[in-house]
Amino acid sequence: MVPWLLTKISFVAFITATEMPHLQRHEEEKFFLNARGQREALPSIQDSPTKQLSVVVPSYNEEKRLPVMMDEALGYLEDRQKQDPTFTYEVIIVDDGSKDQTSKVAFKYCQKYGSDKVRVITLVKNRGKGGAIRMGVFSSRGKKILMADADGATKFPDIEKLEKGLNDLQPWPDQMAIACGSRAHLEKESIAQRSYFRTLLMYGFHFLVWFLCVKGIRDTQCGFKLLTREAASRTFSSLHIERWAFDVELLYIAQFFKIPIAEIAVNWTEIEGSKLVPFWSWLQMGKDLLFIRLRYLTGAWRLEQTRKVN
């Protein structure tokens, strides 16, 4: 019975596997507005880096939470630049097809700090968190690229912990390395605040991640991750999942290519307004995890050493 069921699920996973999400942008997504409201062409991940750090912030209906995060992030980045004039950065807010005023709120920061430091990419339609981050990564100019959630749940100065974790991985093979922010050290405290049902869902998800996809990383879902430009290009160019489980596939790909990964404890606070609906979101992610594994096992998805990014 079990082998038959697994065979049937594998067959379904194979025949329903989608090709690599189309990397071509809509015409409107090839440009950003500068501080004067004029259109300028976006750069490519294939270009040589011109900044030390790019911060990519995926945002979907975040008009209320985004300002708190941006104020903290830009305050830190500006102070760091004053202390070290050689430090250069950019923040890329990717509006993932929001229905509110996210782009308008984000553009105010572009007007305040200039479009060399803050850029807003507005997607024509919602792609999902992974898809939004990918669009930001492919438009970045940094030697290192930080993924940071719009809710500001992770304290931005903790980027220094990720930078140290990244440096400790040297020498980097082919200049590729990843440092993942982690909330695993807060697990006991979070369990005390969660219902039994949500705790059960959490442990079930962690088990599936370990069993099916990623070994050695206790917290794959923290939205605070630092990648070298080369690691970001390699992993995001191979990514299929564009929604909540994309982090798991990203790390699965990284481990396939033997990219060194550090897991670093960060300060984290739960912020109201999460887009996740506990039961259904966990169920969807559980299905995605199973299909990630089966689609790679059956050859429906394949990892290539190189992939052109358009």
C-alpha positions as CSV (number, residue, x, y, z in Angstrom):
1,M,0.0,0.0,0.0
2,V,2.7,2.5,1.0
3,P,5.0,1.9,-2.0
4,W,1.9,2.2,-4.3
5,L,0.9,5.5,-2.7
6,L,4.5,6.9,-2.9
7,T,4.6,5.9,-6.6
8,K,1.3,7.6,-7.2
9,I,2.4,10.8,-5.4
10,S,5.8,10.8,-7.3
11,F,3.9,10.5,-10.6
12,V,1.6,13.4,-9.7
13,A,4.7,15.5,-8.6
14,F,6.4,14.7,-11.9
15,I,3.5,15.4,-14.3
16,T,2.5,18.6,-12.4
17,A,6.0,20.0,-12.2
18,T,6.3,23.4,-13.7
19,E,9.3,24.6,-15.6
20,M,11.7,27.1,-14.1
21,P,9.6,30.3,-13.4
22,H,10.1,32.6,-16.4
23,L,12.9,35.0,-15.6
24,Q,11.9,37.6,-18.2
25,R,10.4,40.7,-16.7
26,H,7.3,42.5,-17.8
27,E,8.3,45.7,-19.6
28,E,7.3,47.9,-16.6
29,E,9.6,45.8,-14.3
30,K,12.7,46.6,-16.2
31,F,12.8,50.1,-14.8
32,F,12.6,52.0,-11.6
33,L,11.8,55.6,-10.9
34,N,14.6,57.9,-9.7
35,A,14.0,60.5,-7.0
36,R,12.8,63.0,-9.7
37,G,10.2,60.5,-10.9
38,Q,12.1,59.6,-14.2
39,R,12.4,56.1,-15.4
40,E,15.9,54.4,-15.4
41,A,16.8,51.0,-16.5
42,L,17.6,48.4,-13.7
43,P,21.0,46.8,-13.6
44,S,21.6,43.0,-13.7
45,I,23.1,40.5,-11.3
46,Q,25.5,39.7,-14.2
47,D,27.0,43.2,-14.0
48,S,30.1,43.8,-11.9
49,P,29.1,45.0,-8.3
50,T,29.3,48.7,-7.6
51,K,28.1,48.6,-3.9
52,Q,29.3,46.7,-0.9
53,L,25.8,45.8,0.2
54,S,22.4,45.4,-1.3
55,V,19.4,44.9,0.9
56,V,16.4,43.3,-0.8
57,V,13.0,43.9,1.0
58,P,10.0,41.9,-0.4
59,S,6.8,43.8,0.4
60,Y,3.2,42.8,-0.1
61,N,0.6,45.2,1.4
62,E,3.2,46.6,3.8
63,E,2.3,50.3,3.9
64,K,1.9,50.2,7.7
65,R,4.9,48.0,8.7
66,L,7.4,49.1,6.1
67,P,8.2,52.5,7.6
68,V,9.4,51.1,11.0
69,M,11.7,48.7,9.3
70,M,13.0,51.2,6.8
71,D,13.7,53.9,9.5
72,E,15.7,51.4,11.5
73,A,17.6,50.0,8.5
74,L,18.5,53.3,6.9
75,G,19.4,54.8,10.3
76,Y,21.9,52.0,10.8
77,L,23.2,52.1,7.2
78,E,23.7,55.9,7.2
79,D,25.5,55.8,10.6
80,R,27.8,53.0,9.3
81,Q,28.6,55.1,6.2
82,K,29.4,58.1,8.3
83,Q,31.8,56.0,10.4
84,D,33.3,54.4,7.3
85,P,33.0,56.5,4.1
86,T,34.1,53.6,2.0
87,F,31.0,51.6,2.9
88,T,28.4,51.8,0.2
89,Y,24.9,50.3,0.1
90,E,21.5,50.2,-1.6
91,V,18.1,49.2,-0.4
92,I,15.7,47.6,-2.9
93,I,12.1,47.5,-2.0
94,V,10.2,45.0,-4.2
95,D,6.4,45.7,-4.1
96,D,5.0,42.3,-4.9
97,G,1.8,43.5,-6.6
98,S,0.4,45.2,-3.5
99,K,-3.2,46.4,-3.3
100,D,-2.4,49.2,-0.9
101,Q,0.1,52.2,-1.0
102,T,3.3,50.2,-0.4
103,S,5.1,51.6,-3.5
104,K,4.1,55.1,-2.6
105,V,5.3,54.8,1.0
106,A,8.6,53.2,-0.2
107,F,9.1,55.9,-2.9
108,K,9.2,58.5,-0.2
109,Y,12.4,57.0,1.1
110,C,13.8,57.1,-2.5
111,Q,13.0,60.9,-2.5
112,K,14.6,61.4,0.9
113,Y,17.8,59.4,0.4
114,G,18.1,59.4,-3.4
115,S,17.7,56.6,-5.9
116,D,21.3,55.6,-5.7
117,K,20.6,54.4,-2.2
118,V,16.9,53.4,-2.3
119,R,15.1,51.9,-5.2
120,V,11.5,50.7,-5.6
121,I,10.6,47.9,-8.0
122,T,6.8,47.5,-8.5
123,L,5.8,44.1,-9.9
124,V,2.9,43.9,-12.3
125,K,1.4,41.0,-10.4
126,N,2.0,39.1,-7.2
127,R,4.7,36.5,-7.6
128,G,5.1,35.4,-4.0
129,K,7.9,36.2,-1.5
130,G,10.5,34.1,-3.3
131,G,9.7,35.6,-6.6
132,A,9.8,39.1,-5.3
133,I,13.2,38.5,-3.7
134,R,14.5,37.0,-6.9
135,M,13.5,40.1,-8.8
136,G,15.3,42.3,-6.3
137,V,18.4,40.1,-6.3
138,F,18.6,40.1,-10.1
139,S,18.5,44.0,-10.0
140,S,21.1,44.4,-7.2
141,R,24.5,46.0,-7.4
142,G,26.1,44.7,-4.1
143,K,29.0,42.4,-3.5
144,K,26.9,40.9,-0.7
145,I,23.1,40.7,-0.8
146,L,20.9,40.7,2.3
147,M,17.3,39.5,2.4
148,A,15.3,41.3,5.0
149,D,11.6,41.1,5.8
150,A,9.5,44.3,5.7
151,D,8.1,43.7,9.2
152,G,11.5,44.5,10.8
153,A,11.2,41.4,13.1
154,T,15.0,41.0,13.1
155,K,17.0,43.9,14.5
156,F,18.9,45.3,11.5
157,P,22.3,45.8,13.3
158,D,22.4,42.0,13.5
159,I,23.7,42.1,9.9
160,E,27.1,42.4,11.6
161,K,26.7,38.9,13.1
162,L,25.9,37.6,9.6
163,E,28.9,39.3,8.1
164,K,31.1,37.7,10.7
165,G,29.5,34.3,10.1
166,L,30.1,34.8,6.4
167,N,33.7,35.8,6.9
168,D,34.4,32.8,9.1
169,L,33.5,30.5,6.2
170,Q,36.4,31.7,4.1
171,P,37.9,30.6,1.9
172,W,34.7,30.7,-0.2
173,P,34.6,28.2,-3.0
174,D,34.0,30.2,-6.2
175,Q,33.3,33.2,-4.0
176,M,30.1,31.6,-2.8
177,A,28.8,31.5,0.8
178,I,25.6,32.1,2.8
179,A,24.9,33.2,6.3
180,C,21.4,32.4,7.6
181,G,19.8,34.3,10.5
182,S,18.3,31.8,13.0
183,R,15.6,31.9,15.6
184,A,16.4,28.3,16.8
185,H,17.8,29.6,20.1
186,L,14.4,31.2,20.8
187,E,12.5,27.9,20.3
188,K,11.8,27.2,24.0
189,E,10.4,30.7,24.6
190,S,8.2,30.5,21.4
191,I,6.8,27.1,22.4
192,A,5.7,28.6,25.7
193,Q,3.7,31.2,23.9
194,R,2.2,29.0,21.2
195,S,-0.8,26.7,21.4
196,Y,-0.2,22.9,21.4
197,F,-1.5,22.7,17.9
198,R,0.8,25.3,16.4
199,T,3.7,23.7,18.3
200,L,2.9,20.4,16.7
201,L,2.7,22.0,13.3
202,M,6.1,23.6,13.8
203,Y,7.8,20.4,14.8
204,G,6.1,18.6,11.9
205,F,7.4,21.2,9.5
206,H,11.0,21.0,10.9
207,F,11.0,17.3,10.6
208,L,9.9,17.4,7.0
209,V,12.6,20.0,6.2
210,W,15.2,17.7,7.7
211,F,13.9,14.5,6.3
212,L,13.2,15.6,2.8
213,C,15.3,18.6,1.9
214,V,17.9,20.3,4.1
215,K,20.2,18.8,6.7
216,G,22.1,20.8,9.4
217,I,20.0,24.0,9.4
218,R,17.6,24.3,12.3
219,D,15.8,27.4,11.1
220,T,15.4,27.6,7.3
221,Q,12.5,30.2,7.4
222,C,14.1,33.2,9.0
223,G,13.9,36.0,6.5
224,F,17.3,37.5,7.4
225,K,19.9,35.9,5.1
226,L,23.2,37.2,3.7
227,L,24.6,35.9,0.5
228,T,27.7,36.6,-1.6
229,R,26.8,37.9,-5.0
230,E,28.0,34.7,-6.6
231,A,26.0,32.5,-4.2
232,A,22.8,34.6,-4.8
233,S,23.2,34.3,-8.6
234,R,23.8,30.6,-8.5
235,T,20.9,29.7,-6.1
236,F,18.2,32.1,-7.3
237,S,18.9,31.3,-11.0
238,S,18.0,27.7,-10.1
239,L,14.9,28.4,-7.9
240,H,11.5,26.9,-8.8
241,I,9.4,27.7,-5.7
242,E,8.3,31.4,-5.5
243,R,6.2,31.3,-2.4
244,W,6.6,30.5,1.3
245,A,8.7,27.3,1.0
246,F,11.3,29.0,-1.3
247,D,13.8,29.3,1.5
248,V,14.0,25.5,1.8
249,E,14.6,25.0,-1.9
250,L,17.2,27.8,-1.9
251,L,19.2,26.0,0.8
252,Y,18.6,22.6,-0.9
253,I,20.2,24.1,-4.0
254,A,23.0,25.6,-2.0
255,Q,23.8,22.3,-0.4
256,F,23.7,20.6,-3.8
257,F,26.3,23.0,-5.1
258,K,28.3,22.6,-1.8
259,I,28.0,26.3,-1.0
260,P,29.1,26.7,2.7
261,I,26.3,27.9,5.0
262,A,26.6,29.4,8.5
263,E,23.5,29.5,10.8
264,I,23.8,32.6,13.1
265,A,21.5,33.4,16.0
266,V,19.8,36.8,15.7
267,N,17.5,38.9,17.8
268,W,13.9,38.4,16.6
269,T,10.5,39.8,17.7
270,E,7.1,38.6,16.4
271,I,5.4,41.4,14.7
272,E,1.6,41.6,14.2
273,G,0.3,41.4,10.6
274,S,1.8,38.2,9.3
275,K,0.5,37.0,6.0
276,L,0.7,33.3,7.1
277,V,-2.6,31.6,7.9
278,P,-1.2,29.0,10.4
279,F,-2.9,25.7,9.4
280,W,-3.3,26.2,5.6
281,S,0.1,27.9,5.2
282,W,1.9,25.0,7.0
283,L,-0.2,22.5,4.9
284,Q,0.9,24.3,1.7
285,M,4.5,24.4,2.7
286,G,4.4,20.7,3.7
287,K,3.1,19.8,0.2
288,D,5.8,22.0,-1.3
289,L,8.5,20.3,0.7
290,L,7.4,16.8,-0.5
291,F,7.1,18.0,-4.1
292,I,10.6,19.7,-4.0
293,R,12.1,16.4,-3.0
294,L,10.1,14.2,-5.4
295,R,10.6,16.5,-8.4
296,Y,14.4,16.5,-8.0
297,L,14.4,12.8,-7.3
298,T,12.3,12.0,-10.4
299,G,14.3,14.4,-12.6
300,A,11.3,16.7,-13.3
301,W,13.6,19.4,-11.9
302,R,17.3,19.4,-12.6
303,L,20.1,21.5,-11.3
304,E,22.6,22.8,-13.8
305,Q,26.0,24.2,-13.1
306,T,25.2,27.4,-14.9
307,R,22.0,29.1,-15.9
308,K,21.6,32.3,-17.9
309,V,19.7,35.1,-16.1
310,N,17.7,37.5,-18.3
